[in-house]
Every structure is written in C-alpha cells, then in structure tokens.
C-alpha cells in the first residue's frame, strides 16, 4: 500500500513538472493583427527568457518624448534556431521594428520584422512569420506598395514552411 502511495505521489509530481510550460504559455490575442506599425528606437534591454524573447526599446516621438516599448519575439527554441543569442542585440543599438501593437494602446507589440541601423535584417521566426504571412494575405493591398514589397521580401527571405509552421531559413 505504501509503495503505491509513493509511486502515485511521484507520478503526480512528474506530471505537474512536465505540464509547467503549458501553463506558462499564452496567446497573442492582445495584439491587433489588423494594424501593422513600424517604430525606430534604441535597445535598452534584450532578454531571451521563457516563454518568449523580450526587447525593451526607447522610442522618441516628434516632440522628443521617449516611450519605453516592450517588443515580444518568438519562443526561445525558435529564436535559437534562427541563430539568436543574448548578444544578438546590444543596449544602445538602434533598430527599426515592424509589428502588431497592443489592442489597448499600451506600448507593447509583437515583432515581425527587425532591421539594424546599418540595414542588416535580423531573422525572425516561429509563429510570427505565419502572423506576417496572414497579414500580408488579408491586408497587403492596404499598404503602400513600397512597404508591401519590403515586408514581402523580408518574409520570403526568412520564411521556411518546412520548419514546422514558420521557422527561419
């Protein structure tokens, strides 16, 4: 009887530990996938933390007011497959980011395209590639032709449909 109780206890503990990541994951329904925006700012922090990449970006508006934006990337495995490390972005580096902003107006957005000040495009991967693909299919005609062309070229450069739903090439 005691052995069954101990075995059952260990099995329960094992299941709770294994299911932890399921509780940690969340959806991105908070983002407005009908409105793509582009911002330019200075990286203040870059973290590859569970469950997603997080970048803090100081963005200055036309009046000189600085707003701290929180940018959310893909999950860690997808970012590592795209060759991202904690050192890919450094504090003080300027980047231009396109993504889908928060529906409630908070300075938070997903990243679907990122470009360094020198013009280097950084690969983004995972579900965000699929999100960009869906946006371009549904709303691409609403964009200025030059912007659509840039986003489509970025998507074509980094999207790999064989990588399980949106991996990087």
Buried (B, 14 or more C-beta within 10 A) or exposed (E): EEEEEEEEEEEEEEEEEEEEEEEEEEEBEBBBBEEBEBBEBBBBEBEBEEEBBBBBBBBEEEEEEEEEBBBBBBBBEBBBBBEBEEEBBEEEBBBBBBBBBBBEEEBBBBBBBBBBEEEEBBBBBBBBBBBBBEBBEEBBEEBEEEBBEBBBEBBEEBBBEEBEEBBBE
